[in-house]
Amino acid sequence: MSDRIGDLIIRECRAEAFRDCELIFSGLDSDVAGEIETEFWKAEFCVFSNAKNHRLDPLVPLVIPTANVDHLKLIAHQQAQRKLGRGFLVCNSNCAIVGVAVPLAALQAQHGPITQVSVVTMQAVSGAGYPGVSSMDIVDNVVPFIAGEEEKLEPEARKILGALAAHGDDEAVAIADQAELKMSVACNRVPVLDGHLACVSLRFDQRPPPSPDQVKRTLREYVPTVRRLKCPSAPRRAIIVTDDPDRPQPRLDRDAENGYTVTVGRVRHDRSGIFDIQFVALSHNTIIGAAGASIMNAEAAMMYGYIW
């Protein structure tokens, strides 16, 4: 065993055991995360969670840093409601929604509401955690079901793409979900180590809708707020658009911008006329879809002045 590993200290996961820490990053299993994370924010820790338990709590920002980092402004209201001094809780999203929500956020900012979305995912085995999917189940196979996954994506997307609500000129007091967004989802586990693909079809409220060329230009020109905040982990390009007909591919594209970007390809008209635009999106499920998002959320919270 190396000294680096051997010298690590394992502590009981209780707030009083971590008084020498300023930030808490939670990658706990959802079976235990809810109660433990609550203990930590009540003890005035700044908690950034990758677990699902508190994502839909109205007081908790659900943040993909390259899509809706401004939702961190709900922290002050959360602290006021819970009578906290410096403690708070922020969640990052389900890994599979990242490749959908980041492009949708960019498109809605330029072209107005998107009302209907169909998503078919091809999700890497690392997204299942440890010990994950049995090799006998996934080698030479695709599993067309991921327990609990499909029902997460629509409500999380509605919250992420929603708007901050305020009373007059006061601080943000709520997140108004994008209730008109309808999303049909099918999730599949595929024999890929890292990188979730999403085949996305969407319909704009705007008539006529933007063309594929306009969509590509909007995605290429998108600059997320984390870039303006100069967060150290913020990618130079939050969205990379490829014109290659067979991209993105997990092995070739998942590590773009150190895993913090979404790569979009095959942007085209929907020839059926059911939807307006179709594309394929790839995101790194363990970086921008998990731990990396928590780190960038913490960087942004510090830039906003919520960590001191």
N, C-alpha and C positions, 0 to 999 in steps of 0.2 A: 504494500500500500504506500502511495506517495505521501510525502510530508504534507503536501497541500490538502489532500483528502484526510489524512490521519489527524491533522490539527484542527479540523472543523469541529465546532461545538454543537451538539444536538440538544435542544432545549424542549421542555414541555411547552406545547402550543397554548400558552396562557399569557395574558397581557402583562402581568407583573414580571414575567421572565424576560421581557424585551424592553425594559425601561431605558436601555442604552441605545435604542434605535429611534430614528426619526420617521422613517417611512416603512410601511409594511406592504410587501407584494405577496398576494395570496394566489397560489396555484392549487389550492386544496380541492379535493373531490367534493362534489356537491352534497354528498351524504353528510358531511361535517362542516362545510364552509359557512353555511348560514349562521349558525350559532356562534362559531369562533370569530368570524368577521364582525359580528355585532358586538361581541365582547371587546374587540380591539378599538372600533370607532367610539364606543361608549367610554373607553379609557383614554380618549383624546389622541389616538393615533391617526395619521393620514393613511388610509387603506386603499390600495389599488388592486382590484380583484379580477381574476379571469374566470371565476365561477359563475354559474347561471342564477344562483339563488336570489340575488337582489336586483337583477337587471331591469325588471319591470316595476320596481318600487317607484312611485311617483316622485319621491324626494331624491332619488339616486340618478346622477347623470350616467347614461349609457353611451359611451364615446368610442368611436373609431377616430383616432386623432387626425387622419387625413380627410375626414368627411365632416365631422360636426364638433370639433374641439370647443367651439363657443358654448356648448352645453355645460361645460365646466362652470360657467357663471351661475349655475344653480346651486353651487356649493354653499354660498353665503346664506341662501334661504334654508338649505338643509341644516346648516349649523344653527340658525335662529330657531327653527322649529324643534330641533332636538336639544336645544340649550347647550351647545358645544362651544368651546373656545377655539381650538385649532383642529380638532378631529373632524374627519369626514370619511365618506365612502364613495368611490368611483368605480364603475364596472366597465370593462371592455366587452365587446360583443362576442357572440358565437362566431367561430372561425369561418364558417361557410358563407356568412352574409357579407363579409368584407369585400369580396370581388364583385358583389352586386351593388352594395350601398355606396361605395366610393364613386363609381361612374354615375350612378343615379344622382348623387348629390351634385356632381359637376354639371350634369345635364339640366337638372331642375333649376339651378342657379341662373342658367342662361336662357332656357327655353320653357320654363314654367312647369306646372305639375305633370307628373307621370301618374296615370290612373290605373293601368293594368300591366302586370308583369308575370311572365312565366319563367320559371327557373328550373333547370335540370342540372344537378351537381354531380361531379365525379371527384370524390373526396379521398385524399391520401390516408394510408393506414396510420400514420403518426397522429392523426386527429382523434383516433380512438383511445389515445393514452396507453399507459402500461398496465397489464401485459398486452393489451390491444386485441387485434383480430388473430385468430388461430391461423397458422400458415396453411393448414389443411382446408380452411375456408376461403382463403384469398388467393393462393397461388393458382394461376390458370383459371381465374374466376372473377366475376363481378357480383357483389352482393347488393341487390336493389332495395335495400332497407337499412336505415340507421335509426335505432330506437330513440325516440324523443326529438329527433332533429328537425323534421319538417314543420312541426308545430311551433318551433322557436322562431323560424325565419321571418314570417310575416309580422308578428307583433314587434319583434326587435327592429325590423326595417321601418315600421311605422313610427316607432319612437325615435330612432336615429335620424330619420328624415323629417321629423317634426320640427316645430318652431318654438323658441323660447317665448313664454308669455310673461308679461309684467303688468303691474298696476301703475298706470301713469308713468312717471319717470323713475319709479322705484326699481330695485334690483329684480332679476328674474325670479319668478315665484312658481313657475310650472313649465313643463314641456307639453305643448299641444301636439299630440300624435297626428300624423298625416292619415286621418281616418279614411279618406277617399281612396287610398292606395289598396288595390286588390292584388294579391300575389298567390299564384299557384306554384307549388313546390314539389319536386321529386328528388330525393337524395339517394346517392349510390356510393358504395365503398368500392374503390378500385385498387389494383395492385401497384400503387405508386407510393414511394416513401414519404415525400413531402410535396406540397403544392395542391391546392384545391382548384379545380376548373369549374366554371359555371357557364352553361349555355343559356343566354338571356334573350327573351323577346319582350318588347315593351310597346306601350301605346301612350302617346302624349295627349293631354287635354287640348293642346293648341292645334288648330286646323288652319292651314295645312301644317303638318309636322315638319320638323327640320329634316333635311336630306342627310344621307349617309356622310357626305363630305362635310356638311355643317357639324354633324355629330363628332366626327373625327377631329375637326378643328377645335371644337369646344373642349374635348377631352385632352388634347395636346396642350392647350393654353391654360388649363386649370391650375391655379396656384392655391394650395390649401393655406389656411390661417397659420398652421404650425410653421410654415416657411417664413411668414411675416413675423412670427414671434421669435424666429431664429432658434428653434429647438434643436439641440445638437444632433438628435437622431432623425430629424425631418429629411425625407428624401429630396433630392434636387428635382425629381419629377415624381409626383404622386401617382400619375397615370402615364404609362407608356403605350402608345398606339403603334401596332405593327401592321404593315400592308402585306406581309407574306401570307399566302393563302393557307398555310399549314401551321401557323403560330397563333397563340402561344402554346408552348409545350412545357410541362413541368421540369424536365431535365435541363432544358435550354434557357428557361426564363424565370424560374422561381426565385433565383438569387439576385435578380436585377435590383439595383439600388440597395444592396445588402438585405434584400427581403422585405423592404418597407414599401414597395410600390405595387400597383395593380397593373398587369399587362393585359391590354385589350386588343383583340384581333377579330377578323372576319366581320367587320362592321358592314351591314348591308340592309337593303329593304327587305321586308317580309313579303315575299311574292304571293303569299296566300291572301293578303289583305286583312288578316285577323289582327295583326299587330303592325306597327309602323317600322320599327328597327329591330334588328337582331345582332348580337355580338357574342363572342366568347371571352371570358375574363379569367385570369389566373392570379391567385394570391398565395403567398407563403403562409400556410396555416399556423406555423409555430412562431412566426416573427410578427408580421403585421396582424396576423390572426390570433395572437396570444400574447406571449411575454413581451415582445417588442412594442405592442400597442400599449401595454401597461407602463412600460418605461417612458414612452413618448407622452402619454397622458400625464405622468408625474412631471416631466420636463415642462409641459405646458402649464400645469397647475402652479409650478414655481414661477414661471414667467408672468402669470396672472396675479401672483402675490398671495396665493392660498397656502403656500408652504413657506414658513418663516421660522 
